[in-house]
Amino acid sequence: MSSMNLQVNPAEEAIGDKMLSIRFLVTGDSSNGSVAAFELKVAGGSRLLAPAHSHDHYEETIYGVDGVLTWTVDGKALDVGAGEALCIPRGAVHRFDNKGVNDATVLCIVTPAAIGPDYFREIFAIFHAAAGGPPDKASMMEIMRRHGLTPAAPTPA
């Protein structure tokens, strides 16, 4: 018999702001490290401020719930709408943007659960410290690397 504490939606905390928010539904702590799942809400017309990145230790599957997010994976733009899914393999450089006017919501499933709420709390602390100005890029890169994300090299303009 498992001594695991079973619960529905263990994290009710919304991490982020009105442009982008994350709410963890399943964390590695509640899944023996096998899976993490979080709801990602992105306001209409929002571009991801963090750099494109890859992760070498987990796959990330995106399931569209509402609206459309454009995911750019290894240079290819893919729209993920409600009822559609996209699996981003380990090592693939990716980012997302909401190019539409409507808000978008996706479910992100990370296998195994190599990332959790702490990453997003730390990243948003950097954005809030910037008070609307550009975030401290060096601090953001350090947080990303410490949590297993590899920032992509900037692409020449």
DSSP file with accessible surface (Angstrom, degrees, kcal/mol):
  #  RESIDUE AA STRUCTURE BP1 BP2  ACC     N-H-->O    O-->H-N    N-H-->O    O-->H-N    TCO  KAPPA ALPHA  PHI   PSI    X-CA   Y-CA   Z-CA
    1    1 A M              0   0  240      0, 0.0     2,-0.2     0, 0.0     0, 0.0   0.000 360.0 360.0 360.0 132.7    0.0    0.0    0.0
    2    2 A S        -     0   0   87      1,-0.1     0, 0.0     2,-0.0     0, 0.0  -0.504 360.0-154.4 -76.4 140.6    1.4    3.4   -1.0
    3    3 A S        +     0   0  125     -2,-0.2    -1,-0.1     2,-0.1     2,-0.0   0.253  52.4 133.8 -93.7  11.1    1.8    6.0    1.8
    4    4 A M        -     0   0   50      1,-0.1     2,-1.0    26,-0.0    26,-0.1  -0.327  63.3-121.9 -63.3 142.0    1.4    8.7   -0.8
    5    5 A N        -     0   0  121     -2,-0.0     2,-0.3     2,-0.0    -1,-0.1  -0.750  31.2-153.5 -86.7 100.3   -0.9   11.6    0.1
    6    6 A L        +     0   0  147     -2,-1.0     2,-0.3     4,-0.0    24,-0.0  -0.583  27.0 152.8 -78.8 135.9   -3.4   11.5   -2.8
    7    7 A Q        -     0   0  112     -2,-0.3     2,-0.4    23,-0.1    -2,-0.0  -0.986  44.3-110.7-157.2 157.5   -5.1   14.8   -3.6
    8    8 A V  S    S-     0   0  127     -2,-0.3    18,-0.1     1,-0.3    -2,-0.0  -0.795  96.3  -8.3 -91.9 133.1   -6.8   16.6   -6.5
    9    9 A N  S    S-     0   0   57     -2,-0.4    -1,-0.3    16,-0.2    17,-0.2   0.948  71.4-164.0  46.2  72.7   -4.8   19.6   -7.8
   10   10 A P  S    S+     0   0   37      0, 0.0     2,-0.6     0, 0.0    15,-0.1   0.792  73.5  53.5 -60.7 -26.0   -2.1   19.7   -5.1
   11   11 A A        +     0   0   19     13,-0.6    -2,-0.0     1,-0.1    15,-0.0  -0.901  50.1 168.7-116.7 108.5   -1.0   23.3   -6.0
   12   12 A E        +     0   0  129     -2,-0.6     2,-0.2    11,-0.1    -1,-0.1   0.487  47.0 116.3 -88.6  -4.6   -3.7   25.9   -6.2
   13   13 A E        -     0   0   81     11,-0.1     2,-0.6     1,-0.0    11,-0.5  -0.460  57.5-148.6 -68.7 129.9   -1.0   28.6   -6.4
   14   14 A A        -     0   0   71     -2,-0.2     2,-0.5     9,-0.1     9,-0.2  -0.898  13.5-158.7 -97.3 122.2   -1.0   30.7   -9.6
   15   15 A I  E     +A   22   0A   9      7,-3.3     7,-2.7    -2,-0.6     2,-0.4  -0.900  53.0  24.1-103.2 127.5    2.5   31.7  -10.4
   16   16 A G  E    S-A   21   0A  27     -2,-0.5     5,-0.2     5,-0.2     2,-0.2  -0.953  80.8 -79.7 131.3-145.5    3.0   34.7  -12.7
   17   17 A D        -     0   0   66      3,-2.7     3,-0.1    -2,-0.4    -2,-0.0  -0.734  55.5 -68.2-149.4-167.6    1.0   37.7  -13.7
   18   18 A K  S    S+     0   0  188     -2,-0.2     3,-0.2     1,-0.2    25,-0.1   0.737 128.0  50.6 -70.8 -18.8   -1.9   38.8  -16.0
   19   19 A M  S    S+     0   0   84      1,-0.3    24,-2.7    23,-0.1     2,-0.3   0.851 127.6   5.3 -84.1 -35.0    0.2   38.2  -19.2
   20   20 A L  E     + B   0  42A  27     22,-0.2    -3,-2.7    -3,-0.1     2,-0.3  -0.958  68.3 174.8-152.9 126.2    1.4   34.7  -18.3
   21   21 A S  E     -AB  16  41A  28     20,-2.3    20,-2.8    -2,-0.3     2,-0.4  -0.987  12.6-158.1-138.6 151.3    0.5   32.4  -15.4
   22   22 A I  E     -AB  15  40A   0     -7,-2.7    -7,-3.3    -2,-0.3     2,-0.4  -0.977   5.6-175.2-126.8 135.6    1.3   28.8  -14.4
   23   23 A R  E     - B   0  39A  49     16,-2.1    16,-2.9    -2,-0.4     2,-0.2  -0.954  21.7-138.3-133.3 113.4   -0.7   26.6  -12.1
   24   24 A F  E     + B   0  38A   2    -11,-0.5   -13,-0.6    -2,-0.4    14,-0.3  -0.519  22.6 176.3 -72.1 134.3    0.7   23.2  -11.2
   25   25 A L  E    S+     0   0A  31     12,-3.2     2,-0.4     1,-0.4   -16,-0.2   0.720  75.2  17.5-103.6 -37.0   -1.8   20.3  -11.2
   26   26 A V  E    S- B   0  37A  47     11,-2.0    11,-2.4   -17,-0.2    -1,-0.4  -0.996  71.9-167.0-137.0 132.6    0.6   17.5  -10.5
   27   27 A T    >   -     0   0   21     -2,-0.4     3,-1.2     9,-0.2     4,-0.4  -0.764  38.1-107.2-113.9 165.8    4.1   17.8   -9.2
   28   28 A G  G > >S+     0   0   18     -2,-0.3     5,-2.4     1,-0.3     3,-1.1   0.839 118.1  64.1 -58.5 -31.7    7.0   15.3   -9.0
   29   29 A D  G 3 5S+     0   0  155      1,-0.2     3,-0.3     3,-0.2    -1,-0.3   0.816 107.6  40.6 -62.4 -30.7    6.4   15.1   -5.3
   30   30 A S  G < 5S+     0   0   33     -3,-1.2    -1,-0.2     1,-0.2    -2,-0.2   0.393 118.6  45.9 -99.9   4.9    2.9   13.7   -5.9
   31   31 A S  T X 5S-     0   0   13     -3,-1.1     3,-2.1    -4,-0.4    -2,-0.2   0.124 110.2-106.4-130.8  21.2    3.9   11.3   -8.8
   32   32 A N  T 3 5S-     0   0  143     -4,-0.3    -3,-0.2    -3,-0.3    -4,-0.1   0.822  77.5 -63.9  54.0  29.9    7.1    9.7   -7.5
   33   33 A G  T 3 <S+     0   0   32     -5,-2.4    80,-1.8     2,-0.2    -1,-0.3   0.512 114.2 114.0  78.5   4.7    9.0   11.9  -10.0
   34   34 A S  S <  S+     0   0   72     -3,-2.1     2,-0.3    -6,-0.3    -2,-0.1   0.823  79.2   5.3 -82.0 -29.9    7.3   10.4  -13.1
   35   35 A V        -     0   0   40     77,-0.2     2,-0.4    -8,-0.2    -1,-0.2  -0.998  49.3-165.9-154.5 146.8    5.3   13.3  -14.3
   36   36 A A  E     - C   0 110A   0     74,-2.0    74,-3.3    -2,-0.3     2,-0.4  -0.985  14.3-171.9-128.5 141.3    4.5   17.0  -13.7
   37   37 A A  E     +BC  26 109A  13    -11,-2.4   -12,-3.2    -2,-0.4   -11,-2.0  -0.999   6.6 173.5-136.0 133.4    1.6   18.8  -15.2
   38   38 A F  E     -BC  24 108A   6     70,-2.5    70,-3.2    -2,-0.4     2,-0.4  -0.991  29.9-125.0-141.1 150.0    0.8   22.4  -15.2
   39   39 A E  E     -BC  23 107A  41    -16,-2.9   -16,-2.1    -2,-0.3     2,-0.5  -0.796  25.3-161.3 -89.9 131.5   -1.8   24.8  -16.8
   40   40 A L  E     -BC  22 106A   6     66,-3.0    66,-2.4    -2,-0.4     2,-0.5  -0.978   4.8-169.5-118.4 121.3   -0.2   27.6  -18.7
   41   41 A K  E     -BC  21 105A  95    -20,-2.8   -20,-2.3    -2,-0.5     2,-0.4  -0.958   3.6-173.9-113.2 130.8   -2.4   30.7  -19.5
   42   42 A V  E     -BC  20 104A   3     62,-2.9    62,-2.7    -2,-0.5   -22,-0.2  -0.989  22.4-126.1-128.6 122.5   -1.0   33.3  -21.9
   43   43 A A    >   -     0   0   15    -24,-2.7     3,-1.6    -2,-0.4    55,-0.2  -0.275  42.1 -85.6 -64.5 149.9   -2.8   36.6  -22.6
   44   44 A G  T 3  S+     0   0   22     57,-0.3    57,-0.2     1,-0.2    59,-0.2  -0.249 113.7  17.2 -55.0 138.3   -3.6   37.5  -26.2
   45   45 A G  T 3  S+     0   0   55     55,-1.7     2,-0.4    53,-0.4    -1,-0.2   0.592  91.8 142.8  75.5  12.7   -0.8   39.2  -28.0
   46   46 A S    <   -     0   0    9     -3,-1.6    52,-3.1    54,-0.2     2,-0.4  -0.713  35.9-157.6 -93.5 134.6    1.9   38.1  -25.5
   47   47 A R  B     -G   97   0B 161     -2,-0.4     2,-0.3    50,-0.2    50,-0.2  -0.865  31.8-105.1-103.3 143.6    5.4   37.1  -26.5
   48   48 A L        -     0   0   26     48,-1.0     4,-0.1    -2,-0.4    -6,-0.0  -0.497  27.3-161.0 -66.2 124.5    7.4   34.9  -24.3
   49   49 A L        +     0   0  130     -2,-0.3    -1,-0.2     2,-0.1    -2,-0.0   0.751  67.4  82.7 -82.4 -25.1   10.0   37.1  -22.6
   50   50 A A  S    S-     0   0   10      1,-0.1     3,-0.1    -3,-0.0    87,-0.0  -0.445  92.5 -98.1 -74.5 154.7   12.4   34.3  -21.7
   51   51 A P        -     0   0   28      0, 0.0    -1,-0.1     0, 0.0    43,-0.1  -0.296  43.4 -89.3 -71.1 157.2   14.8   33.0  -24.4
   52   52 A A        +     0   0   23     99,-0.1   100,-3.0   100,-0.1     2,-0.3  -0.295  60.2 175.7 -56.3 151.7   14.1   30.0  -26.5
   53   53 A H  E     -HI  94 151B  21     41,-2.2    41,-2.9    98,-0.3     2,-0.3  -0.938  25.9-144.3-153.6 170.8   15.5   26.9  -24.7
   54   54 A S  E     - I   0 150B  12     96,-1.9    96,-3.3    -2,-0.3     2,-0.4  -0.889   9.9-146.1-133.6 166.3   15.8   23.2  -24.7
   55   55 A H  E     - I   0 149B   1     -2,-0.3    36,-2.4    37,-0.3    37,-0.3  -0.995   5.1-166.1-137.6 134.7   15.9   20.5  -22.0
   56   56 A D  S    S+     0   0   88     92,-0.6    34,-0.1    -2,-0.4    93,-0.1   0.518  83.0  54.4 -93.3  -8.1   17.9   17.4  -22.2
   57   57 A H  S    S+     0   0  118     91,-0.4     2,-0.3     1,-0.1    -1,-0.1   0.403 107.7  26.3-113.2   1.4   16.3   15.4  -19.4
   58   58 A Y        -     0   0    4     -3,-0.2     2,-0.3    55,-0.1    33,-0.2  -0.996  63.0-122.9-160.0 156.2   12.6   15.4  -20.2
   59   59 A E  E     -D  111   0A  49     52,-2.5    52,-2.1    -2,-0.3     2,-0.5  -0.720  23.4-150.1 -91.5 153.0    9.9   15.6  -22.9
   60   60 A E  E     -DE 110  88A  16     28,-2.0    28,-3.4    -2,-0.3     2,-0.5  -0.987   7.9-164.1-127.0 119.5    7.3   18.3  -22.7
   61   61 A T  E     -DE 109  87A  39     48,-3.0    48,-2.9    -2,-0.5     2,-0.5  -0.907   5.9-156.2-105.6 131.3    3.8   17.5  -24.2
   62   62 A I  E     -DE 108  86A   0     24,-3.4    24,-2.3    -2,-0.5     2,-0.5  -0.917   7.6-171.3-109.2 128.7    1.5   20.5  -24.9
   63   63 A Y  E     -DE 107  85A 102     44,-2.7    44,-3.0    -2,-0.5     2,-0.3  -0.984  22.2-130.7-122.0 120.8   -2.3   20.0  -25.0
   64   64 A G  E     +Df 106  82A   1     20,-3.1    19,-2.8    17,-0.5    42,-0.2  -0.540  31.6 167.2 -72.8 130.1   -4.4   22.9  -26.2
   65   65 A V  E     -     0   0A  76     40,-2.7     2,-0.3     1,-0.4    41,-0.2   0.763  67.3  -4.2-106.7 -44.8   -7.4   23.7  -23.9
   66   66 A D  E    S-D  105   0A  99     39,-2.1    39,-2.9    16,-0.1    -1,-0.4  -0.991 111.0  -1.2-153.9 142.5   -8.5   27.1  -25.2
   67   67 A G  S    S-     0   0   23     -2,-0.3    15,-0.5    37,-0.2     2,-0.4  -0.228  87.1 -72.7  72.2-165.7   -7.2   29.6  -27.8
   68   68 A V  E     -J   81   0B  68     34,-0.3    32,-0.4    13,-0.2     2,-0.4  -0.998  34.9-167.4-135.2 130.1   -4.1   29.1  -29.9
   69   69 A L  E     -J   80   0B   0     11,-2.0    11,-2.8    -2,-0.4     2,-0.7  -0.955  18.7-138.6-111.9 138.4   -0.4   29.2  -28.9
   70   70 A T  E     -JK  79  97B   6     27,-3.1    27,-2.1    -2,-0.4     2,-0.5  -0.868  19.2-165.1 -97.0 116.3    2.3   29.3  -31.6
   71   71 A W  E     -JK  78  96B   3      7,-3.1     7,-2.9    -2,-0.7     2,-0.7  -0.890   7.4-154.5-101.0 127.9    5.2   27.0  -30.6
   72   72 A T  E     -JK  77  95B  36     23,-2.4    23,-1.3    -2,-0.5     2,-0.5  -0.929  17.4-178.8-103.8 114.5    8.4   27.4  -32.5
   73   73 A V  E >   -JK  76  94B  20      3,-2.6     3,-2.2    -2,-0.7    21,-0.2  -0.977  69.6 -20.5-121.2 119.4   10.3   24.1  -32.3
   74   74 A D  T 3  S-     0   0  111     19,-3.4    -1,-0.2    -2,-0.5    20,-0.1   0.886 130.2 -49.9  47.5  42.9   13.7   23.9  -34.0
   75   75 A G  T 3  S+     0   0   74     18,-0.3     2,-0.5     1,-0.2    -1,-0.3   0.361 114.5 115.7  85.5  -6.2   12.8   26.9  -36.1
   76   76 A K  E <   -J   73   0B 140     -3,-2.2    -3,-2.6     2,-0.0     2,-0.4  -0.863  59.6-138.8-103.3 123.9    9.4   25.5  -37.2
   77   77 A A  E     -J   72   0B  60     -2,-0.5     2,-0.4    -5,-0.2    -5,-0.2  -0.669  23.8-178.8 -82.6 128.7    6.2   27.4  -36.1
   78   78 A L  E     -J   71   0B  52     -7,-2.9    -7,-3.1    -2,-0.4     2,-0.5  -0.989  19.3-142.9-131.6 122.8    3.4   25.2  -35.0
   79   79 A D  E     -J   70   0B 104     -2,-0.4     2,-0.6    -9,-0.2    -9,-0.2  -0.742  13.2-163.6 -85.3 129.5    0.0   26.4  -33.9
   80   80 A V  E     +J   69   0B   6    -11,-2.8   -11,-2.0    -2,-0.5     2,-0.2  -0.960  16.2 175.1-115.5 113.3   -1.6   24.3  -31.1
   81   81 A G  E >   -J   68   0B   7     -2,-0.6     3,-2.2   -13,-0.2   -17,-0.5  -0.467  44.4 -50.2-106.9-177.4   -5.3   24.9  -30.6
   82   82 A A  B 3  S+f   64   0A  63    -15,-0.5   -17,-0.3     1,-0.3    -1,-0.2  -0.246 126.5  13.8 -57.2 131.6   -8.0   23.4  -28.4
   83   83 A G  T 3  S+     0   0   50    -19,-2.8     2,-0.3     1,-0.3    -1,-0.3   0.462 103.5 112.6  82.3   2.6   -8.0   19.6  -28.5
   84   84 A E    <   -     0   0  101     -3,-2.2   -20,-3.1   -20,-0.1     2,-0.3  -0.774  48.6-157.4-108.5 153.5   -4.5   19.4  -30.3
   85   85 A A  E     -E   63   0A  72     -2,-0.3     2,-0.4   -22,-0.2   -22,-0.2  -0.956   9.2-172.2-132.0 150.0   -1.3   18.1  -28.8
   86   86 A L  E     -E   62   0A  32    -24,-2.3   -24,-3.4    -2,-0.3     2,-0.6  -0.989  12.1-152.0-140.3 127.3    2.4   18.5  -29.5
   87   87 A C  E     -E   61   0A  71     -2,-0.4   -26,-0.3   -26,-0.3    -2,-0.0  -0.909   8.5-156.2-101.7 121.8    5.3   16.6  -28.0
   88   88 A I  E     -E   60   0A   0    -28,-3.4   -28,-2.0    -2,-0.6     3,-0.1  -0.878  19.9-139.5 -96.9 112.7    8.5   18.5  -27.8
   89   89 A P    >   -     0   0   68      0, 0.0     3,-1.9     0, 0.0   -34,-0.3  -0.279  30.5 -80.7 -72.7 159.9   11.4   16.0  -27.7
   90   90 A R  T 3  S+     0   0  117      1,-0.2   -34,-0.2   -34,-0.1   -31,-0.1  -0.275 116.6  20.8 -53.3 138.9   14.4   16.3  -25.5
   91   91 A G  T 3  S+     0   0   36    -36,-2.4     2,-0.4     1,-0.3    -1,-0.2   0.276  87.3 131.3  85.5 -12.6   17.0   18.6  -27.0
   92   92 A A    <   -     0   0    3     -3,-1.9     2,-0.4   -37,-0.3   -37,-0.3  -0.620  57.9-129.2 -78.6 129.6   14.6   20.5  -29.3
   93   93 A V        +     0   0   52     -2,-0.4   -19,-3.4   -39,-0.1   -18,-0.3  -0.638  43.2 164.2 -77.6 128.7   15.0   24.3  -29.0
   94   94 A H  E     +HK  53  73B   2    -41,-2.9   -41,-2.2    -2,-0.4     2,-0.3  -0.965  23.5 167.5-148.1 162.4   11.5   25.8  -28.5
   95   95 A R  E     - K   0  72B  39    -23,-1.3   -23,-2.4    -2,-0.3     2,-0.3  -0.926  20.7-138.2-157.9 171.9    9.5   28.9  -27.4
   96   96 A F  E     - K   0  71B  20     -2,-0.3   -48,-1.0   -25,-0.2     2,-0.3  -0.977  13.8-178.0-140.8 156.1    5.9   30.0  -27.6
   97   97 A D  E     -GK  47  70B   4    -27,-2.1   -27,-3.1    -2,-0.3     2,-0.8  -0.984  27.4-132.0-146.1 149.8    4.0   33.1  -28.4
   98   98 A N        +     0   0    3    -52,-3.1   -53,-0.4    -2,-0.3   -29,-0.1  -0.896  29.0 172.4-102.7 100.8    0.3   34.0  -28.4
   99   99 A K        +     0   0  139     -2,-0.8    -1,-0.1   -31,-0.2   -30,-0.1   0.538  52.6  82.6 -86.7  -8.5   -0.1   35.8  -31.7
  100  100 A G  S    S-     0   0   37    -32,-0.4   -55,-1.7     2,-0.2   -54,-0.2  -0.284  83.9-119.7 -89.2 178.2   -3.9   36.0  -31.5
  101  101 A V  S    S+     0   0  133    -57,-0.2   -57,-0.3   -56,-0.1     2,-0.2   0.708  90.0  79.6 -88.5 -22.4   -6.1   38.5  -29.7
  102  102 A N  S    S-     0   0  120    -59,-0.1   -34,-0.3     1,-0.1   -57,-0.3  -0.592  88.7-105.8 -87.7 149.1   -7.7   35.9  -27.5
  103  103 A D        -     0   0  103     -2,-0.2     2,-0.4   -59,-0.2   -60,-0.2  -0.304  36.1-146.3 -63.2 154.2   -6.1   34.4  -24.3
  104  104 A A  E     -C   42   0A   0    -62,-2.7   -62,-2.9   -37,-0.2     2,-0.4  -0.961  12.2-166.0-127.6 145.9   -4.8   30.9  -24.7
  105  105 A T  E     +CD  41  66A  17    -39,-2.9   -40,-2.7    -2,-0.4   -39,-2.1  -1.000  11.9 173.3-130.9 131.4   -4.7   28.0  -22.2
  106  106 A V  E     -CD  40  64A   2    -66,-2.4   -66,-3.0    -2,-0.4     2,-0.5  -0.947  29.4-128.8-131.4 157.0   -2.6   24.8  -22.6
  107  107 A L  E     -CD  39  63A  45    -44,-3.0   -44,-2.7    -2,-0.3     2,-0.5  -0.926  23.8-157.7-102.0 125.9   -1.8   21.9  -20.4
  108  108 A C  E     -CD  38  62A   0    -70,-3.2   -70,-2.5    -2,-0.5     2,-0.5  -0.942   5.7-167.2-108.7 126.7    1.9   21.1  -20.2
  109  109 A I  E     -CD  37  61A  47    -48,-2.9   -48,-3.0    -2,-0.5     2,-0.5  -0.967   2.1-164.1-118.8 121.2    3.0   17.6  -19.2
  110  110 A V  E     -CD  36  60A   0    -74,-3.3   -74,-2.0    -2,-0.5   -50,-0.2  -0.922  13.6-138.6-110.7 122.5    6.6   17.0  -18.3
  111  111 A T  E    S+ D   0  59A  51    -52,-2.1   -52,-2.5    -2,-0.5   -76,-0.2  -0.991  87.8  19.0-130.8 125.2    8.0   13.5  -18.3
  112  112 A P  S    S-     0   0   56      0, 0.0     2,-2.5     0, 0.0   -78,-0.2   0.722 102.3-110.2 -69.6 177.7    9.8   12.7  -16.1
  113  113 A A        +     0   0   21    -80,-1.8   -78,-0.1     1,-0.2   -85,-0.1  -0.370  61.5 147.7 -78.0  70.0    9.0   15.5  -13.6
  114  114 A A        +     0   0   47     -2,-2.5     2,-0.3   -80,-0.1    -1,-0.2   0.451  60.2  48.6 -88.1   0.6   12.3   17.3  -13.9
  115  115 A I        +     0   0   11     -3,-0.1   -87,-0.2    -5,-0.1    -5,-0.1  -0.984  63.5 170.6-140.4 149.2   10.8   20.8  -13.3
  116  116 A G    >>  -     0   0   21     -2,-0.3     3,-1.1   -89,-0.1     4,-0.8  -0.777  51.9 -68.1-144.1-170.8    8.5   22.2  -10.7
  117  117 A P  H 3> S+     0   0   19      0, 0.0     4,-2.5     0, 0.0     5,-0.2   0.794 116.2  70.3 -58.3 -31.1    7.0   25.3   -9.3
  118  118 A D  H 3> S+     0   0   92      1,-0.2     4,-2.5     2,-0.2     5,-0.2   0.877  94.2  55.6 -58.1 -39.0   10.3   26.6   -7.9
  119  119 A Y  H <> S+     0   0   13     -3,-1.1     4,-2.4     1,-0.2    -1,-0.2   0.958 111.4  42.9 -56.9 -50.5   11.7   27.3  -11.4
  120  120 A F  H  X S+     0   0   28     -4,-0.8     4,-2.6     1,-0.2     5,-0.2   0.890 111.7  54.1 -68.4 -35.7    8.7   29.5  -12.2
  121  121 A R  H  X S+     0   0   99     -4,-2.5     4,-1.7     1,-0.2    -1,-0.2   0.932 111.8  45.6 -61.5 -44.1    8.7   31.3   -8.8
  122  122 A E  H  X S+     0   0   55     -4,-2.5     4,-1.4    -5,-0.2    -2,-0.2   0.910 113.1  49.1 -67.2 -42.2   12.4   32.2   -9.3
  123  123 A I  H  X S+     0   0    8     -4,-2.4     4,-1.8    -5,-0.2     3,-0.3   0.937 111.5  48.7 -63.6 -45.1   11.9   33.4  -12.9
  124  124 A F  H  X S+     0   0   17     -4,-2.6     4,-2.8     1,-0.2     5,-0.2   0.848 104.3  60.1 -67.9 -28.7    9.0   35.6  -12.0
  125  125 A A  H  X S+     0   0   58     -4,-1.7     4,-2.3    -5,-0.2    -1,-0.2   0.901 104.8  50.4 -62.0 -37.8   10.9   37.1   -9.1
  126  126 A I  H  X S+     0   0   29     -4,-1.4     4,-1.3    -3,-0.3    10,-0.3   0.925 111.8  47.1 -64.6 -44.4   13.5   38.3  -11.7
  127  127 A F  H  <>S+     0   0   34     -4,-1.8     5,-0.7     1,-0.2     4,-0.5   0.922 113.3  48.0 -64.8 -42.0   10.7   39.8  -13.9
  128  128 A H  H ><5S+     0   0  108     -4,-2.8     3,-1.2     1,-0.2    -1,-0.2   0.887 107.9  55.2 -67.6 -36.1    9.1   41.5  -10.8
  129  129 A A  H 3<5S+     0   0   85     -4,-2.3    -1,-0.2     1,-0.3    -2,-0.2   0.824 101.1  59.5 -64.4 -29.2   12.5   42.9   -9.7
  130  130 A A  T ><5S-     0   0   27     -4,-1.3     3,-2.4    -3,-0.2    -1,-0.3   0.632  95.5-149.0 -74.9 -14.6   12.9   44.5  -13.1
  131  131 A A  T < 5S-     0   0   90     -3,-1.2    -3,-0.1    -4,-0.5    -2,-0.1   0.874  73.2 -38.0  48.6  47.9    9.7   46.5  -12.5
  132  132 A G  T 3 <S+     0   0   82     -5,-0.7    -1,-0.3     1,-0.3    -4,-0.1   0.257 121.3 104.7  91.0 -13.3    8.7   46.6  -16.1
  133  133 A G  S <  S-     0   0   36     -3,-2.4    -1,-0.3     1,-0.2    -3,-0.1  -0.245  89.5 -61.0 -86.6-176.9   12.2   47.0  -17.4
  134  134 A P        -     0   0  122      0, 0.0    -1,-0.2     0, 0.0     3,-0.1  -0.430  61.9-113.5 -66.4 136.7   14.3   44.3  -19.1
  135  135 A P        -     0   0   32      0, 0.0     2,-0.9     0, 0.0    -8,-0.1  -0.312  37.3 -89.8 -67.9 155.6   14.9   41.4  -16.8
  136  136 A D     >  -     0   0   88    -10,-0.3     4,-2.3     1,-0.2     5,-0.2  -0.559  42.1-162.6 -67.3 104.5   18.4   40.6  -15.5
  137  137 A K  H  > S+     0   0  128     -2,-0.9     4,-2.7     1,-0.2     5,-0.2   0.891  83.9  52.5 -63.4 -40.7   19.5   38.3  -18.3
  138  138 A A  H  > S+     0   0   73      1,-0.2     4,-2.2     2,-0.2    -1,-0.2   0.931 111.5  46.8 -63.5 -43.1   22.5   36.7  -16.4
  139  139 A S  H  > S+     0   0   41      2,-0.2     4,-2.3     1,-0.2    -1,-0.2   0.914 112.0  51.1 -64.3 -41.3   20.2   35.8  -13.4
  140  140 A M  H  X S+     0   0    7     -4,-2.3     4,-2.6     1,-0.2    -2,-0.2   0.933 110.4  48.7 -62.4 -44.1   17.6   34.4  -15.7
  141  141 A M  H  X S+     0   0   33     -4,-2.7     4,-2.7     1,-0.2     5,-0.2   0.898 110.5  51.6 -62.7 -40.4   20.2   32.2  -17.6
  142  142 A E  H  X S+     0   0   90     -4,-2.2     4,-2.5    -5,-0.2    -1,-0.2   0.930 111.2  46.9 -64.0 -43.8   21.6   31.0  -14.2
  143  143 A I  H  X S+     0   0    9     -4,-2.3     4,-1.6     2,-0.2     6,-0.2   0.936 112.4  50.5 -63.3 -45.3   18.1   30.0  -13.0
  144  144 A M  H  <>S+     0   0    0     -4,-2.6     5,-2.9     1,-0.2     3,-0.4   0.957 113.1  44.9 -58.1 -50.0   17.3   28.2  -16.3
  145  145 A R  H ><5S+     0   0  150     -4,-2.7     3,-1.7     1,-0.2    -1,-0.2   0.904 110.0  54.8 -63.3 -40.9   20.5   26.2  -16.2
  146  146 A R  H 3<5S+     0   0  127     -4,-2.5    -1,-0.2     1,-0.3    -2,-0.2   0.822 110.0  47.7 -63.3 -28.7   20.1   25.3  -12.6
  147  147 A H  T 3<5S-     0   0   37     -4,-1.6    -1,-0.3    -3,-0.4    -2,-0.2   0.225 126.8 -96.8 -98.9  13.8   16.7   23.9  -13.3
  148  148 A G  T < 5S+     0   0   24     -3,-1.7   -92,-0.6     1,-0.3     2,-0.4   0.611  82.0 128.1  88.2  13.1   17.8   21.9  -16.4
  149  149 A L  E   < -I   55   0B   3     -5,-2.9    -1,-0.3    -6,-0.2   -94,-0.2  -0.853  46.9-149.3-102.1 138.4   16.9   24.3  -19.2
  150  150 A T  E     -I   54   0B  61    -96,-3.3   -96,-1.9    -2,-0.4     2,-0.1  -0.920  16.2-135.0-107.4 109.0   19.5   25.2  -21.7
  151  151 A P  E     -I   53   0B  14      0, 0.0   -98,-0.3     0, 0.0     2,-0.1  -0.408  25.7-119.1 -60.8 138.6   19.0   28.7  -23.1
  152  152 A A        -     0   0   27   -100,-3.0  -100,-0.1   -58,-0.1     3,-0.1  -0.458  30.1 -99.4 -76.6 150.3   19.4   28.8  -26.9
  153  153 A A        -     0   0   82     -2,-0.1    -1,-0.1     1,-0.1  -101,-0.1  -0.464  51.0 -96.9 -63.4 139.5   22.1   30.8  -28.5
  154  154 A P        -     0   0  112      0, 0.0    -1,-0.1     0, 0.0     3,-0.0  -0.320  37.8-123.6 -59.3 142.0   20.7   34.1  -29.8
  155  155 A T        -     0   0  124     -3,-0.1    -3,-0.0     1,-0.1     2,-0.0  -0.719  30.6-104.3 -88.0 138.7   19.8   34.0  -33.4
  156  156 A P              0   0  126      0, 0.0    -1,-0.1     0, 0.0     0, 0.0  -0.339 360.0 360.0 -62.2 142.5   21.5   36.7  -35.6
  157  157 A A              0   0  152     -3,-0.0     0, 0.0    -2,-0.0     0, 0.0  -0.341 360.0 360.0 -75.5 360.0   19.1   39.5  -36.5
